[in-house]
Amino acid sequence: MVQPLVPRWAPGSFLARLPAEQCAGLLSLGVVRQFEAGRRLLREGDLSTHVELVLRGFVKITNVVDGTEVLMAIRMPGDLLGELAALTGNPRIATATACGRVVSSVLTGAEFHRFMRRYPDAALNMAAAMGDRLQWSNERRTDFAAYPAEVRLARLLVEIARKCGRRTEEGISIGIALSQPELATMVGVSEATVQKAFKELRGNGVLRTGYRRISVLDLPALRAYGAGADDWPTMTG
């Protein structure tokens, strides 16, 4: 039997932080939309000011840097998307793309503002969720300075497995379709480095991979790689 590692709302997400009554009230204001894999919920540079609440599925957050699309983060059920544009009126700073089927609740910027004015503590919970995202980004920057390429990749895989994984009979299935180029951009390595690392991890029985599919067979071993275990082969990014 497949079981989720996370409850309905991801721990630390905006909706998970709200009291049940506030959460229900906020969701009642929105319009439910469904997106198939590859459809964009938000587009970098757009001037729209609505917000999206992820109800089901996973969303990839990307930026275009020097003509290359870079995977910056993954959003999960309970996460709030587009709040910066709603608050500032500035253009969208990133693109949000459905990774598999996604269900979201859409609120206009005006509805979002009214809700936050009515429930000031909800604004504090939003700030806390944004603070967690900032901390995660800072940790990734620290990883860039402190760890070699292959260790950064292992640390990222552990984090994705923890947040997006589902337990199966063989281990943990990462429930989001990620390509090797996307993983490479997220940790700042070459695609060749990711390929070499995956080959090593498969050979040691740590991972099983397929087309945009990753299963973690031995999470403690993957954590050991992420801690800089000496038996990881030397690779360059």
mmCIF file of the C-alpha atoms, coordinates in Angstrom:
data_MODEL
# 
_entry.id   MODEL 
# 
loop_
_atom_site.group_PDB 
_atom_site.id 
_atom_site.type_symbol 
_atom_site.label_atom_id 
_atom_site.label_alt_id 
_atom_site.label_comp_id 
_atom_site.label_asym_id 
_atom_site.label_entity_id 
_atom_site.label_seq_id 
_atom_site.pdbx_PDB_ins_code 
_atom_site.Cartn_x 
_atom_site.Cartn_y 
_atom_site.Cartn_z 
_atom_site.occupancy 
_atom_site.B_iso_or_equiv 
_atom_site.pdbx_formal_charge 
_atom_site.auth_seq_id 
_atom_site.auth_comp_id 
_atom_site.auth_asym_id 
_atom_site.auth_atom_id 
_atom_site.pdbx_PDB_model_num 
ATOM 1   C CA . MET A 1 1   ? 0.000   0.000  0.000   1.00 0.00 ? 1   MET A CA 1 
ATOM 2   C CA . VAL A 1 2   ? 1.299   3.458  -0.905  1.00 0.00 ? 2   VAL A CA 1 
ATOM 3   C CA . GLN A 1 3   ? 1.174   5.937  1.973   1.00 0.00 ? 3   GLN A CA 1 
ATOM 4   C CA . PRO A 1 4   ? 2.034   9.652  1.925   1.00 0.00 ? 4   PRO A CA 1 
ATOM 5   C CA . LEU A 1 5   ? 4.886   10.893 4.073   1.00 0.00 ? 5   LEU A CA 1 
ATOM 6   C CA . VAL A 1 6   ? 3.050   14.185 4.586   1.00 0.00 ? 6   VAL A CA 1 
ATOM 7   C CA . PRO A 1 7   ? -0.545  15.013 5.609   1.00 0.00 ? 7   PRO A CA 1 
ATOM 8   C CA . ARG A 1 8   ? -2.979  16.854 3.355   1.00 0.00 ? 8   ARG A CA 1 
ATOM 9   C CA . TRP A 1 9   ? -1.140  20.145 3.817   1.00 0.00 ? 9   TRP A CA 1 
ATOM 10  C CA . ALA A 1 10  ? 2.634   20.025 3.783   1.00 0.00 ? 10  ALA A CA 1 
ATOM 11  C CA . PRO A 1 11  ? 4.127   20.833 7.204   1.00 0.00 ? 11  PRO A CA 1 
ATOM 12  C CA . GLY A 1 12  ? 5.128   24.489 7.412   1.00 0.00 ? 12  GLY A CA 1 
ATOM 13  C CA . SER A 1 13  ? 2.989   25.496 4.440   1.00 0.00 ? 13  SER A CA 1 
ATOM 14  C CA . PHE A 1 14  ? 0.700   28.516 4.675   1.00 0.00 ? 14  PHE A CA 1 
ATOM 15  C CA . LEU A 1 15  ? -2.539  26.528 4.906   1.00 0.00 ? 15  LEU A CA 1 
ATOM 16  C CA . ALA A 1 16  ? -1.041  24.144 7.475   1.00 0.00 ? 16  ALA A CA 1 
ATOM 17  C CA . ARG A 1 17  ? -0.309  27.133 9.716   1.00 0.00 ? 17  ARG A CA 1 
ATOM 18  C CA . LEU A 1 18  ? -3.850  28.546 9.627   1.00 0.00 ? 18  LEU A CA 1 
ATOM 19  C CA . PRO A 1 19  ? -6.509  27.605 12.187  1.00 0.00 ? 19  PRO A CA 1 
ATOM 20  C CA . ALA A 1 20  ? -9.115  25.326 10.627  1.00 0.00 ? 20  ALA A CA 1 
ATOM 21  C CA . GLU A 1 21  ? -11.794 28.037 10.571  1.00 0.00 ? 21  GLU A CA 1 
ATOM 22  C CA . GLN A 1 22  ? -9.528  30.536 8.825   1.00 0.00 ? 22  GLN A CA 1 
ATOM 23  C CA . CYS A 1 23  ? -8.353  27.923 6.347   1.00 0.00 ? 23  CYS A CA 1 
ATOM 24  C CA . ALA A 1 24  ? -11.919 26.990 5.436   1.00 0.00 ? 24  ALA A CA 1 
ATOM 25  C CA . GLY A 1 25  ? -12.881 30.652 5.135   1.00 0.00 ? 25  GLY A CA 1 
ATOM 26  C CA . LEU A 1 26  ? -9.970  31.413 2.840   1.00 0.00 ? 26  LEU A CA 1 
ATOM 27  C CA . LEU A 1 27  ? -10.669 28.439 0.597   1.00 0.00 ? 27  LEU A CA 1 
ATOM 28  C CA . SER A 1 28  ? -14.335 29.435 0.342   1.00 0.00 ? 28  SER A CA 1 
ATOM 29  C CA . LEU A 1 29  ? -13.264 32.688 -1.336  1.00 0.00 ? 29  LEU A CA 1 
ATOM 30  C CA . GLY A 1 30  ? -11.374 30.999 -4.155  1.00 0.00 ? 30  GLY A CA 1 
ATOM 31  C CA . VAL A 1 31  ? -12.228 29.449 -7.490  1.00 0.00 ? 31  VAL A CA 1 
ATOM 32  C CA . VAL A 1 32  ? -10.918 25.906 -7.938  1.00 0.00 ? 32  VAL A CA 1 
ATOM 33  C CA . ARG A 1 33  ? -8.852  25.271 -11.065 1.00 0.00 ? 33  ARG A CA 1 
ATOM 34  C CA . GLN A 1 34  ? -7.162  22.155 -12.428 1.00 0.00 ? 34  GLN A CA 1 
ATOM 35  C CA . PHE A 1 35  ? -3.914  22.081 -14.376 1.00 0.00 ? 35  PHE A CA 1 
ATOM 36  C CA . GLU A 1 36  ? -2.470  19.202 -16.344 1.00 0.00 ? 36  GLU A CA 1 
ATOM 37  C CA . ALA A 1 37  ? 1.268   18.480 -16.304 1.00 0.00 ? 37  ALA A CA 1 
ATOM 38  C CA . GLY A 1 38  ? 3.266   21.251 -17.935 1.00 0.00 ? 38  GLY A CA 1 
ATOM 39  C CA . ARG A 1 39  ? 0.564   23.913 -17.638 1.00 0.00 ? 39  ARG A CA 1 
ATOM 40  C CA . ARG A 1 40  ? 1.665   27.213 -16.107 1.00 0.00 ? 40  ARG A CA 1 
ATOM 41  C CA . LEU A 1 41  ? -0.119  28.577 -13.073 1.00 0.00 ? 41  LEU A CA 1 
ATOM 42  C CA . LEU A 1 42  ? 1.937   31.787 -13.033 1.00 0.00 ? 42  LEU A CA 1 
ATOM 43  C CA . ARG A 1 43  ? 4.375   33.237 -15.530 1.00 0.00 ? 43  ARG A CA 1 
ATOM 44  C CA . GLU A 1 44  ? 7.543   35.206 -14.794 1.00 0.00 ? 44  GLU A CA 1 
ATOM 45  C CA . GLY A 1 45  ? 7.146   38.867 -15.779 1.00 0.00 ? 45  GLY A CA 1 
ATOM 46  C CA . ASP A 1 46  ? 3.337   38.873 -15.831 1.00 0.00 ? 46  ASP A CA 1 
ATOM 47  C CA . LEU A 1 47  ? 1.563   41.818 -14.213 1.00 0.00 ? 47  LEU A CA 1 
ATOM 48  C CA . SER A 1 48  ? -1.309  39.796 -12.737 1.00 0.00 ? 48  SER A CA 1 
ATOM 49  C CA . THR A 1 49  ? -1.923  40.060 -8.975  1.00 0.00 ? 49  THR A CA 1 
ATOM 50  C CA . HIS A 1 50  ? -4.043  37.004 -8.112  1.00 0.00 ? 50  HIS A CA 1 
ATOM 51  C CA . VAL A 1 51  ? -2.745  34.312 -5.757  1.00 0.00 ? 51  VAL A CA 1 
ATOM 52  C CA . GLU A 1 52  ? -2.926  30.521 -5.998  1.00 0.00 ? 52  GLU A CA 1 
ATOM 53  C CA . LEU A 1 53  ? -3.302  28.079 -3.124  1.00 0.00 ? 53  LEU A CA 1 
ATOM 54  C CA . VAL A 1 54  ? -2.008  24.621 -4.015  1.00 0.00 ? 54  VAL A CA 1 
ATOM 55  C CA . LEU A 1 55  ? -4.634  22.063 -2.988  1.00 0.00 ? 55  LEU A CA 1 
ATOM 56  C CA . ARG A 1 56  ? -3.257  18.947 -4.656  1.00 0.00 ? 56  ARG A CA 1 
ATOM 57  C CA . GLY A 1 57  ? -0.126  18.033 -6.581  1.00 0.00 ? 57  GLY A CA 1 
ATOM 58  C CA . PHE A 1 58  ? 3.312   19.586 -6.928  1.00 0.00 ? 58  PHE A CA 1 
ATOM 59  C CA . VAL A 1 59  ? 4.399   22.804 -8.632  1.00 0.00 ? 59  VAL A CA 1 
ATOM 60  C CA . LYS A 1 60  ? 7.847   23.658 -9.986  1.00 0.00 ? 60  LYS A CA 1 
ATOM 61  C CA . ILE A 1 61  ? 9.124   27.210 -9.506  1.00 0.00 ? 61  ILE A CA 1 
ATOM 62  C CA . THR A 1 62  ? 11.562  28.318 -12.197 1.00 0.00 ? 62  THR A CA 1 
ATOM 63  C CA . ASN A 1 63  ? 13.472  31.390 -13.343 1.00 0.00 ? 63  ASN A CA 1 
ATOM 64  C CA . VAL A 1 64  ? 15.132  32.090 -16.668 1.00 0.00 ? 64  VAL A CA 1 
ATOM 65  C CA . VAL A 1 65  ? 18.810  32.960 -16.146 1.00 0.00 ? 65  VAL A CA 1 
ATOM 66  C CA . ASP A 1 66  ? 20.860  33.903 -19.220 1.00 0.00 ? 66  ASP A CA 1 
ATOM 67  C CA . GLY A 1 67  ? 18.371  32.081 -21.414 1.00 0.00 ? 67  GLY A CA 1 
ATOM 68  C CA . THR A 1 68  ? 18.396  28.891 -19.320 1.00 0.00 ? 68  THR A CA 1 
ATOM 69  C CA . GLU A 1 69  ? 15.415  27.771 -17.257 1.00 0.00 ? 69  GLU A CA 1 
ATOM 70  C CA . VAL A 1 70  ? 16.582  27.109 -13.695 1.00 0.00 ? 70  VAL A CA 1 
ATOM 71  C CA . LEU A 1 71  ? 14.576  25.084 -11.184 1.00 0.00 ? 71  LEU A CA 1 
ATOM 72  C CA . MET A 1 72  ? 14.492  27.108 -7.967  1.00 0.00 ? 72  MET A CA 1 
ATOM 73  C CA . ALA A 1 73  ? 12.012  25.312 -5.714  1.00 0.00 ? 73  ALA A CA 1 
ATOM 74  C CA . ILE A 1 74  ? 9.109   22.897 -5.453  1.00 0.00 ? 74  ILE A CA 1 
ATOM 75  C CA . ARG A 1 75  ? 5.776   23.877 -3.949  1.00 0.00 ? 75  ARG A CA 1 
ATOM 76  C CA . MET A 1 76  ? 3.391   21.417 -2.342  1.00 0.00 ? 76  MET A CA 1 
ATOM 77  C CA . PRO A 1 77  ? -0.206  21.182 -1.100  1.00 0.00 ? 77  PRO A CA 1 
ATOM 78  C CA . GLY A 1 78  ? -0.899  24.042 1.286   1.00 0.00 ? 78  GLY A CA 1 
ATOM 79  C CA . ASP A 1 79  ? 1.622   26.406 -0.274  1.00 0.00 ? 79  ASP A CA 1 
ATOM 80  C CA . LEU A 1 80  ? 0.713   29.925 -1.361  1.00 0.00 ? 80  LEU A CA 1 
ATOM 81  C CA . LEU A 1 81  ? 1.859   31.133 -4.785  1.00 0.00 ? 81  LEU A CA 1 
ATOM 82  C CA . GLY A 1 82  ? 2.035   34.662 -6.143  1.00 0.00 ? 82  GLY A CA 1 
ATOM 83  C CA . GLU A 1 83  ? 1.774   36.557 -2.873  1.00 0.00 ? 83  GLU A CA 1 
ATOM 84  C CA . LEU A 1 84  ? 4.649   38.939 -3.651  1.00 0.00 ? 84  LEU A CA 1 
ATOM 85  C CA . ALA A 1 85  ? 2.978   40.298 -6.783  1.00 0.00 ? 85  ALA A CA 1 
ATOM 86  C CA . ALA A 1 86  ? -0.324  40.533 -4.904  1.00 0.00 ? 86  ALA A CA 1 
ATOM 87  C CA . LEU A 1 87  ? 1.314   42.545 -2.121  1.00 0.00 ? 87  LEU A CA 1 
ATOM 88  C CA . THR A 1 88  ? 3.590   44.787 -4.188  1.00 0.00 ? 88  THR A CA 1 
ATOM 89  C CA . GLY A 1 89  ? 1.958   45.035 -7.602  1.00 0.00 ? 89  GLY A CA 1 
ATOM 90  C CA . ASN A 1 90  ? 5.332   44.254 -9.180  1.00 0.00 ? 90  ASN A CA 1 
ATOM 91  C CA . PRO A 1 91  ? 5.757   41.760 -12.059 1.00 0.00 ? 91  PRO A CA 1 
ATOM 92  C CA . ARG A 1 92  ? 5.881   38.065 -11.232 1.00 0.00 ? 92  ARG A CA 1 
ATOM 93  C CA . ILE A 1 93  ? 9.405   37.039 -10.238 1.00 0.00 ? 93  ILE A CA 1 
ATOM 94  C CA . ALA A 1 94  ? 9.114   33.366 -11.246 1.00 0.00 ? 94  ALA A CA 1 
ATOM 95  C CA . THR A 1 95  ? 7.126   30.873 -13.293 1.00 0.00 ? 95  THR A CA 1 
ATOM 96  C CA . ALA A 1 96  ? 5.000   28.222 -11.571 1.00 0.00 ? 96  ALA A CA 1 
ATOM 97  C CA . THR A 1 97  ? 4.406   25.049 -13.610 1.00 0.00 ? 97  THR A CA 1 
ATOM 98  C CA . ALA A 1 98  ? 2.280   22.016 -12.787 1.00 0.00 ? 98  ALA A CA 1 
ATOM 99  C CA . CYS A 1 99  ? 4.316   18.860 -12.294 1.00 0.00 ? 99  CYS A CA 1 
ATOM 100 C CA . GLY A 1 100 ? 1.656   16.272 -12.892 1.00 0.00 ? 100 GLY A CA 1 
ATOM 101 C CA . ARG A 1 101 ? -1.984  17.133 -12.277 1.00 0.00 ? 101 ARG A CA 1 
ATOM 102 C CA . VAL A 1 102 ? -2.434  20.100 -9.932  1.00 0.00 ? 102 VAL A CA 1 
ATOM 103 C CA . VAL A 1 103 ? -5.549  21.485 -8.273  1.00 0.00 ? 103 VAL A CA 1 
ATOM 104 C CA . SER A 1 104 ? -5.434  25.036 -6.934  1.00 0.00 ? 104 SER A CA 1 
ATOM 105 C CA . SER A 1 105 ? -7.728  27.665 -5.476  1.00 0.00 ? 105 SER A CA 1 
ATOM 106 C CA . VAL A 1 106 ? -7.437  31.116 -7.072  1.00 0.00 ? 106 VAL A CA 1 
ATOM 107 C CA . LEU A 1 107 ? -8.147  34.372 -5.253  1.00 0.00 ? 107 LEU A CA 1 
ATOM 108 C CA . THR A 1 108 ? -8.000  37.862 -6.694  1.00 0.00 ? 108 THR A CA 1 
ATOM 109 C CA . GLY A 1 109 ? -5.476  40.214 -5.173  1.00 0.00 ? 109 GLY A CA 1 
ATOM 110 C CA . ALA A 1 110 ? -8.322  42.267 -3.691  1.00 0.00 ? 110 ALA A CA 1 
ATOM 111 C CA . GLU A 1 111 ? -9.871  39.212 -1.998  1.00 0.00 ? 111 GLU A CA 1 
ATOM 112 C CA . PHE A 1 112 ? -6.483  38.234 -0.633  1.00 0.00 ? 112 PHE A CA 1 
ATOM 113 C CA . HIS A 1 113 ? -5.918  41.733 0.788   1.00 0.00 ? 113 HIS A CA 1 
ATOM 114 C CA . ARG A 1 114 ? -9.347  41.791 2.468   1.00 0.00 ? 114 ARG A CA 1 
ATOM 115 C CA . PHE A 1 115 ? -8.719  38.421 4.075   1.00 0.00 ? 115 PHE A CA 1 
ATOM 116 C CA . MET A 1 116 ? -5.353  39.530 5.445   1.00 0.00 ? 116 MET A CA 1 
ATOM 117 C CA . ARG A 1 117 ? -6.842  42.732 6.852   1.00 0.00 ? 117 ARG A CA 1 
ATOM 118 C CA . ARG A 1 118 ? -9.619  40.771 8.519   1.00 0.00 ? 118 ARG A CA 1 
ATOM 119 C CA . TYR A 1 119 ? -7.231  38.199 10.021  1.00 0.00 ? 119 TYR A CA 1 
ATOM 120 C CA . PRO A 1 120 ? -3.926  39.888 10.934  1.00 0.00 ? 120 PRO A CA 1 
ATOM 121 C CA . ASP A 1 121 ? -2.627  36.643 12.439  1.00 0.00 ? 121 ASP A CA 1 
ATOM 122 C CA . ALA A 1 122 ? -2.998  35.049 8.990   1.00 0.00 ? 122 ALA A CA 1 
ATOM 123 C CA . ALA A 1 123 ? -0.574  37.672 7.703   1.00 0.00 ? 123 ALA A CA 1 
ATOM 124 C CA . LEU A 1 124 ? 1.869   36.613 10.414  1.00 0.00 ? 124 LEU A CA 1 
ATOM 125 C CA . ASN A 1 125 ? 1.492   32.987 9.351   1.00 0.00 ? 125 ASN A CA 1 
ATOM 126 C CA . MET A 1 126 ? 2.142   33.985 5.748   1.00 0.00 ? 126 MET A CA 1 
ATOM 127 C CA . ALA A 1 127 ? 5.291   35.818 6.865   1.00 0.00 ? 127 ALA A CA 1 
ATOM 128 C CA . ALA A 1 128 ? 6.404   32.720 8.782   1.00 0.00 ? 128 ALA A CA 1 
ATOM 129 C CA . ALA A 1 129 ? 5.918   30.531 5.700   1.00 0.00 ? 129 ALA A CA 1 
ATOM 130 C CA . MET A 1 130 ? 7.873   33.040 3.612   1.00 0.00 ? 130 MET A CA 1 
ATOM 131 C CA . GLY A 1 131 ? 10.582  33.004 6.278   1.00 0.00 ? 131 GLY A CA 1 
ATOM 132 C CA . ASP A 1 132 ? 10.873  29.226 5.966   1.00 0.00 ? 132 ASP A CA 1 
ATOM 133 C CA . ARG A 1 133 ? 11.335  29.595 2.207   1.00 0.00 ? 133 ARG A CA 1 
ATOM 134 C CA . LEU A 1 134 ? 14.044  32.200 2.747   1.00 0.00 ? 134 LEU A CA 1 
ATOM 135 C CA . GLN A 1 135 ? 15.802  29.933 5.237   1.00 0.00 ? 135 GLN A CA 1 
ATOM 136 C CA . TRP A 1 136 ? 15.678  27.060 2.734   1.00 0.00 ? 136 TRP A CA 1 
ATOM 137 C CA . SER A 1 137 ? 17.226  29.310 0.067   1.00 0.00 ? 137 SER A CA 1 
ATOM 138 C CA . ASN A 1 138 ? 19.948  30.393 2.479   1.00 0.00 ? 138 ASN A CA 1 
ATOM 139 C CA . GLU A 1 139 ? 20.704  26.760 3.319   1.00 0.00 ? 139 GLU A CA 1 
ATOM 140 C CA . ARG A 1 140 ? 21.108  25.997 -0.388  1.00 0.00 ? 140 ARG A CA 1 
ATOM 141 C CA . ARG A 1 141 ? 23.546  28.918 -0.684  1.00 0.00 ? 141 ARG A CA 1 
ATOM 142 C CA . THR A 1 142 ? 25.484  27.530 2.275   1.00 0.00 ? 142 THR A CA 1 
ATOM 143 C CA . ASP A 1 143 ? 25.568  24.124 0.579   1.00 0.00 ? 143 ASP A CA 1 
ATOM 144 C CA . PHE A 1 144 ? 27.078  25.743 -2.526  1.00 0.00 ? 144 PHE A CA 1 
ATOM 145 C CA . ALA A 1 145 ? 29.912  27.150 -0.435  1.00 0.00 ? 145 ALA A CA 1 
ATOM 146 C CA . ALA A 1 146 ? 30.451  24.198 1.892   1.00 0.00 ? 146 ALA A CA 1 
ATOM 147 C CA . TYR A 1 147 ? 29.951  21.027 -0.159  1.00 0.00 ? 147 TYR A CA 1 
ATOM 148 C CA . PRO A 1 148 ? 31.132  19.572 -3.463  1.00 0.00 ? 148 PRO A CA 1 
ATOM 149 C CA . ALA A 1 149 ? 28.679  19.027 -6.296  1.00 0.00 ? 149 ALA A CA 1 
ATOM 150 C CA . GLU A 1 150 ? 27.789  15.391 -5.622  1.00 0.00 ? 150 GLU A CA 1 
ATOM 151 C CA . VAL A 1 151 ? 27.106  16.025 -1.928  1.00 0.00 ? 151 VAL A CA 1 
ATOM 152 C CA . ARG A 1 152 ? 24.803  18.941 -2.782  1.00 0.00 ? 152 ARG A CA 1 
ATOM 153 C CA . LEU A 1 153 ? 22.854  16.639 -5.074  1.00 0.00 ? 153 LEU A CA 1 
ATOM 154 C CA . ALA A 1 154 ? 22.472  13.978 -2.379  1.00 0.00 ? 154 ALA A CA 1 
ATOM 155 C CA . ARG A 1 155 ? 21.316  16.575 0.145   1.00 0.00 ? 155 ARG A CA 1 
ATOM 156 C CA . LEU A 1 156 ? 18.732  17.865 -2.307  1.00 0.00 ? 156 LEU A CA 1 
ATOM 157 C CA . LEU A 1 157 ? 17.435  14.352 -3.008  1.00 0.00 ? 157 LEU A CA 1 
ATOM 158 C CA . VAL A 1 158 ? 17.051  13.697 0.725   1.00 0.00 ? 158 VAL A CA 1 
ATOM 159 C CA . GLU A 1 159 ? 15.063  16.915 1.094   1.00 0.00 ? 159 GLU A CA 1 
ATOM 160 C CA . ILE A 1 160 ? 12.825  16.150 -1.882  1.00 0.00 ? 160 ILE A CA 1 
ATOM 161 C CA . ALA A 1 161 ? 12.225  12.602 -0.636  1.00 0.00 ? 161 ALA A CA 1 
ATOM 162 C CA . ARG A 1 162 ? 11.270  13.933 2.783   1.00 0.00 ? 162 ARG A CA 1 
ATOM 163 C CA . LYS A 1 163 ? 8.855   16.536 1.442   1.00 0.00 ? 163 LYS A CA 1 
ATOM 164 C CA . CYS A 1 164 ? 7.489   14.916 -1.717  1.00 0.00 ? 164 CYS A CA 1 
ATOM 165 C CA . GLY A 1 165 ? 7.963   11.203 -1.122  1.00 0.00 ? 165 GLY A CA 1 
ATOM 166 C CA . ARG A 1 166 ? 5.478   8.383  -0.710  1.00 0.00 ? 166 ARG A CA 1 
ATOM 167 C CA . ARG A 1 167 ? 6.345   5.165  1.073   1.00 0.00 ? 167 ARG A CA 1 
ATOM 168 C CA . THR A 1 168 ? 6.126   2.038  -1.034  1.00 0.00 ? 168 THR A CA 1 
ATOM 169 C CA . GLU A 1 169 ? 7.149   -1.565 -0.470  1.00 0.00 ? 169 GLU A CA 1 
ATOM 170 C CA . GLU A 1 170 ? 10.584  -0.913 -1.968  1.00 0.00 ? 170 GLU A CA 1 
ATOM 171 C CA . GLY A 1 171 ? 11.300  2.401  -0.254  1.00 0.00 ? 171 GLY A CA 1 
ATOM 172 C CA . ILE A 1 172 ? 10.264  5.976  -1.020  1.00 0.00 ? 172 ILE A CA 1 
ATOM 173 C CA . SER A 1 173 ? 8.884   7.040  -4.380  1.00 0.00 ? 173 SER A CA 1 
ATOM 174 C CA . ILE A 1 174 ? 9.486   10.717 -5.118  1.00 0.00 ? 174 ILE A CA 1 
ATOM 175 C CA . GLY A 1 175 ? 6.085   11.886 -6.258  1.00 0.00 ? 175 GLY A CA 1 
ATOM 176 C CA . ILE A 1 176 ? 7.234   14.631 -8.582  1.00 0.00 ? 176 ILE A CA 1 
ATOM 177 C CA . ALA A 1 177 ? 8.580   14.237 -12.113 1.00 0.00 ? 177 ALA A CA 1 
ATOM 178 C CA . LEU A 1 178 ? 12.046  15.791 -12.229 1.00 0.00 ? 178 LEU A CA 1 
ATOM 179 C CA . SER A 1 179 ? 14.511  15.521 -15.080 1.00 0.00 ? 179 SER A CA 1 
ATOM 180 C CA . GLN A 1 180 ? 18.264  15.254 -14.625 1.00 0.00 ? 180 GLN A CA 1 
ATOM 181 C CA . PRO A 1 181 ? 18.792  18.705 -16.229 1.00 0.00 ? 181 PRO A CA 1 
ATOM 182 C CA . GLU A 1 182 ? 16.335  20.207 -13.715 1.00 0.00 ? 182 GLU A CA 1 
ATOM 183 C CA . LEU A 1 183 ? 18.152  18.621 -10.786 1.00 0.00 ? 183 LEU A CA 1 
ATOM 184 C CA . ALA A 1 184 ? 21.452  19.834 -12.224 1.00 0.00 ? 184 ALA A CA 1 
ATOM 185 C CA . THR A 1 185 ? 20.267  23.458 -12.366 1.00 0.00 ? 185 THR A CA 1 
ATOM 186 C CA . MET A 1 186 ? 18.872  23.267 -8.848  1.00 0.00 ? 186 MET A CA 1 
ATOM 187 C CA . VAL A 1 187 ? 22.223  22.330 -7.307  1.00 0.00 ? 187 VAL A CA 1 
ATOM 188 C CA . GLY A 1 188 ? 24.456  24.152 -9.784  1.00 0.00 ? 188 GLY A CA 1 
ATOM 189 C CA . VAL A 1 189 ? 26.185  21.172 -11.402 1.00 0.00 ? 189 VAL A CA 1 
ATOM 190 C CA . SER A 1 190 ? 26.471  19.809 -14.918 1.00 0.00 ? 190 SER A CA 1 
ATOM 191 C CA . GLU A 1 191 ? 24.038  17.217 -16.215 1.00 0.00 ? 191 GLU A CA 1 
ATOM 192 C CA . ALA A 1 192 ? 27.009  14.867 -16.624 1.00 0.00 ? 192 ALA A CA 1 
ATOM 193 C CA . THR A 1 193 ? 27.658  15.101 -12.876 1.00 0.00 ? 193 THR A CA 1 
ATOM 194 C CA . VAL A 1 194 ? 24.064  14.141 -12.137 1.00 0.00 ? 194 VAL A CA 1 
ATOM 195 C CA . GLN A 1 195 ? 24.318  11.197 -14.528 1.00 0.00 ? 195 GLN A CA 1 
ATOM 196 C CA . LYS A 1 196 ? 27.520  9.955  -12.858 1.00 0.00 ? 196 LYS A CA 1 
ATOM 197 C CA . ALA A 1 197 ? 26.040  10.368 -9.399  1.00 0.00 ? 197 ALA A CA 1 
ATOM 198 C CA . PHE A 1 198 ? 22.869  8.496  -10.324 1.00 0.00 ? 198 PHE A CA 1 
ATOM 199 C CA . LYS A 1 199 ? 24.918  5.683  -11.835 1.00 0.00 ? 199 LYS A CA 1 
ATOM 200 C CA . GLU A 1 200 ? 26.879  5.343  -8.598  1.00 0.00 ? 200 GLU A CA 1 
ATOM 201 C CA . LEU A 1 201 ? 23.760  5.475  -6.426  1.00 0.00 ? 201 LEU A CA 1 
ATOM 202 C CA . ARG A 1 202 ? 21.972  2.904  -8.557  1.00 0.00 ? 202 ARG A CA 1 
ATOM 203 C CA . GLY A 1 203 ? 24.997  0.630  -8.454  1.00 0.00 ? 203 GLY A CA 1 
ATOM 204 C CA . ASN A 1 204 ? 25.079  0.813  -4.658  1.00 0.00 ? 204 ASN A CA 1 
ATOM 205 C CA . GLY A 1 205 ? 21.367  0.065  -4.364  1.00 0.00 ? 205 GLY A CA 1 
ATOM 206 C CA . VAL A 1 206 ? 20.516  3.523  -3.039  1.00 0.00 ? 206 VAL A CA 1 
ATOM 207 C CA . LEU A 1 207 ? 18.262  4.699  -5.885  1.00 0.00 ? 207 LEU A CA 1 
ATOM 208 C CA . ARG A 1 208 ? 16.183  3.328  -8.712  1.00 0.00 ? 208 ARG A CA 1 
ATOM 209 C CA . THR A 1 209 ? 15.539  5.703  -11.593 1.00 0.00 ? 209 THR A CA 1 
ATOM 210 C CA . GLY A 1 210 ? 13.409  5.788  -14.719 1.00 0.00 ? 210 GLY A CA 1 
ATOM 211 C CA . TYR A 1 211 ? 12.157  8.488  -17.042 1.00 0.00 ? 211 TYR A CA 1 
ATOM 212 C CA . ARG A 1 212 ? 11.473  11.403 -14.653 1.00 0.00 ? 212 ARG A CA 1 
ATOM 213 C CA . ARG A 1 213 ? 11.026  8.869  -11.848 1.00 0.00 ? 213 ARG A CA 1 
ATOM 214 C CA . ILE A 1 214 ? 13.177  8.401  -8.764  1.00 0.00 ? 214 ILE A CA 1 
ATOM 215 C CA . SER A 1 215 ? 12.731  5.865  -5.963  1.00 0.00 ? 215 SER A CA 1 
ATOM 216 C CA . VAL A 1 216 ? 14.923  6.004  -2.875  1.00 0.00 ? 216 VAL A CA 1 
ATOM 217 C CA . LEU A 1 217 ? 15.657  2.426  -1.828  1.00 0.00 ? 217 LEU A CA 1 
ATOM 218 C CA . ASP A 1 218 ? 18.036  3.217  1.054   1.00 0.00 ? 218 ASP A CA 1 
ATOM 219 C CA . LEU A 1 219 ? 17.365  6.594  2.681   1.00 0.00 ? 219 LEU A CA 1 
ATOM 220 C CA . PRO A 1 220 ? 20.018  6.217  5.442   1.00 0.00 ? 220 PRO A CA 1 
ATOM 221 C CA . ALA A 1 221 ? 22.659  5.583  2.772   1.00 0.00 ? 221 ALA A CA 1 
ATOM 222 C CA . LEU A 1 222 ? 21.504  8.626  0.799   1.00 0.00 ? 222 LEU A CA 1 
ATOM 223 C CA . ARG A 1 223 ? 21.739  10.716 3.969   1.00 0.00 ? 223 ARG A CA 1 
ATOM 224 C CA . ALA A 1 224 ? 25.276  9.405  4.475   1.00 0.00 ? 224 ALA A CA 1 
ATOM 225 C CA . TYR A 1 225 ? 26.212  10.586 0.987   1.00 0.00 ? 225 TYR A CA 1 
ATOM 226 C CA . GLY A 1 226 ? 24.647  13.950 1.795   1.00 0.00 ? 226 GLY A CA 1 
ATOM 227 C CA . ALA A 1 227 ? 26.781  14.172 4.912   1.00 0.00 ? 227 ALA A CA 1 
ATOM 228 C CA . GLY A 1 228 ? 29.895  13.806 2.759   1.00 0.00 ? 228 GLY A CA 1 
ATOM 229 C CA . ALA A 1 229 ? 30.583  10.098 3.159   1.00 0.00 ? 229 ALA A CA 1 
ATOM 230 C CA . ASP A 1 230 ? 34.112  9.211  2.094   1.00 0.00 ? 230 ASP A CA 1 
ATOM 231 C CA . ASP A 1 231 ? 33.051  6.431  -0.273  1.00 0.00 ? 231 ASP A CA 1 
ATOM 232 C CA . TRP A 1 232 ? 31.406  8.767  -2.783  1.00 0.00 ? 232 TRP A CA 1 
ATOM 233 C CA . PRO A 1 233 ? 33.529  8.919  -5.951  1.00 0.00 ? 233 PRO A CA 1 
ATOM 234 C CA . THR A 1 234 ? 35.188  12.216 -6.782  1.00 0.00 ? 234 THR A CA 1 
ATOM 235 C CA . MET A 1 235 ? 33.229  14.164 -9.395  1.00 0.00 ? 235 MET A CA 1 
ATOM 236 C CA . THR A 1 236 ? 33.413  17.640 -10.804 1.00 0.00 ? 236 THR A CA 1 
ATOM 237 C CA . GLY A 1 237 ? 30.549  19.954 -11.745 1.00 0.00 ? 237 GLY A CA 1 
# 
